Amino acid sequence: MLDPKLMDEPARLAALDRYEVLDTPREPGFDRITDLVRSVLGVPISAVSLVDEDRQWFKSLAGLDASETPRNVAFCDYTIRQRAPMVIADAREDARFCDNPLVTGDPNIRSYAGVPLETPDGYNIGSLCAIDTVPREFDPGQIAILHNLAALVVEQLELRRIAERDHLTGALTRRAFLSEMNRAVALFERHQRPASLLLFDIDHFKQINDNHGHPVGDRVIRSIARLCAGLQRPSDSLGRLGGEEFGILLPETGEADAAKAAQRFCEAIAATEIPGTPALRVTVSFGVAEARGDWSTCESWLAVADMALYEAKRSGRNRIAVARHDALHAT
């Protein structure tokens, strides 16, 4: 019988997108698994491969220096079309792969074993694979090991997703938000796709805690996060970076539109009464910075947005400030 989830490509891509993992930096939990595959199966190459719409992207790749390949040459694109592992003893004898540039040229793939990475809801988003440069058979015990390690990859992805949310606000954690910034930096460097960062914190927040107590302070933080989540676009990302400081990442947005968006957030927060005993009104200050070649890492991008935020607070709070283009060189 046909498996409908193996044929539903839009739902499969949506399942992949929910992990928010594409274009994120390498992580030890995944690298340990590919290193273990190489050691236990005795292969020179192993990968955690995620199959996007038109590319194969590696969350972990041991034994090769690459970050992605076109999807149309990916062995893993065949692996995700089935439930069972895909095993190829000699790619030059397989009609699907004998003319594949990854077989006829570097890295000269000859044998392959891949296990689909199946999400809890049944979609194959990629594979864990073992690759050799000589023909070979993979015995049932080795395939069983690969299958168990593939399950660990999915567990890592699930744990990563759970850990990405701040328990108080539901916003992304600092770690998860920086990962989103890294993705935006990669898109900017590779395709010149614009993105802007809004950095803000709650004005005079210490006085709220001192005068009303930390439970009221937590209520204010929750309310501000809920308001911002309701105002942002579906493509935007809201993160709690620490205490009362938040970031909003705006993809496909230049500096002028980002400044307008920051002003809307700023005005909406100032106009909102936070219910409770007592009811409160608060204001926030914003720093705005568009992705630029002058700040080519998420750390430098965050730093210039923070400089702009400081300028907004120094200028009287409850306002926005846009990062100077020479911010990192200004004295």
Secondary structure by P-SEA (a helix, b strand, c coil): ccccccccaaaaaaaaaaaccccccccaaaaaaaaaaaaaacccccccccccccbbbbccccccccccccccccaaaaaaccccbbbbcccccccccccccccccccccccbbbbbbccccccccccccccccbbbbbcaaaaaaaaaaaaaaaaaaaaaaaaccccccccccaaaaaaaaaaaaaaaaaccbbbbbbbbbbcaaaaaaacccaaaaaaaaaaaaaaaaaaccccbbbbbcccccbbbbbccccaaaaaaaaaaaaaaaaaccccccccbbbbbbbbbbccccccccaaaaaaaaaaaaaaaaaacccbbbbbbccccccc
